[in-house]
């Protein structure tokens, strides 16, 4: 097991928390949450394909959130 495994686990848990905050509009009065989410660098491999997948996941989360009719529109 590598020494970065606990760090990666912590980052992944934090990332999941932020994703849930955005996806379910838990902090509607915090517009900086989206900027913060986009700034979190979770893409360890910098290949073109992995970066594409990384940005696509971010895009999908934001698109799903905006398109969700059950979330207040503010």
C-alpha positions in Angstrom: 0.0 0.0 0.0 1.4 3.4 -0.9 1.9 6.2 1.6 -0.6 8.4 -0.3 -3.5 6.0 0.1 -4.9 7.7 3.3 -4.6 11.1 1.7 -6.4 9.9 -1.5 -9.1 8.4 0.7 -9.6 11.7 2.6 -9.6 13.6 -0.7 -12.2 11.2 -2.2 -14.4 11.5 0.9 -14.2 15.3 0.8 -14.9 15.3 -2.9 -18.0 13.2 -2.5 -19.2 15.5 0.3 -18.8 18.6 -2.0 -20.5 16.8 -4.9 -23.5 15.9 -2.7 -23.6 19.5 -1.5 -23.8 20.7 -5.1 -26.0 17.9 -6.5 -28.7 18.3 -3.8 -28.4 22.1 -3.4 -27.5 21.8 0.3 -25.9 25.3 0.3 -27.9 27.3 -2.2 -26.5 30.6 -0.8 -22.9 29.6 -1.4 -22.0 30.3 -5.0 -18.3 29.8 -4.3 -19.0 26.1 -3.7 -19.0 25.4 -7.4 -15.8 27.3 -8.0 -14.2 25.4 -5.1 -15.4 22.1 -6.5 -13.9 22.9 -9.9 -10.6 23.8 -8.3 -10.3 20.5 -6.4 -7.6 18.6 -8.4 -8.5 14.9 -8.2 -7.1 13.9 -11.6 -3.8 12.2 -10.7 -3.0 11.1 -14.2 -2.5 14.0 -16.6 -3.0 12.1 -19.8 -5.5 13.6 -22.3 -8.0 10.8 -21.8 -8.0 10.9 -18.0 -8.3 14.7 -18.0 -11.2 14.4 -20.5 -13.0 11.9 -18.2 -12.3 14.2 -15.2 -13.8 17.2 -16.8 -16.7 15.2 -18.2 -17.6 14.0 -14.7 -17.6 17.6 -13.4 -19.7 18.7 -16.4 -22.2 15.8 -15.8 -22.6 16.7 -12.1 -23.3 20.3 -12.9 -25.7 19.4 -15.8 -27.6 16.9 -13.7 -28.0 19.5 -11.0 -29.2 22.3 -13.3 -31.6 19.9 -15.0 -33.1 18.5 -11.8 -36.6 19.9 -11.5 -36.9 19.1 -7.8 -34.1 21.5 -6.9 -35.1 25.1 -6.3 -34.1 27.4 -9.1 -31.9 29.9 -7.3 
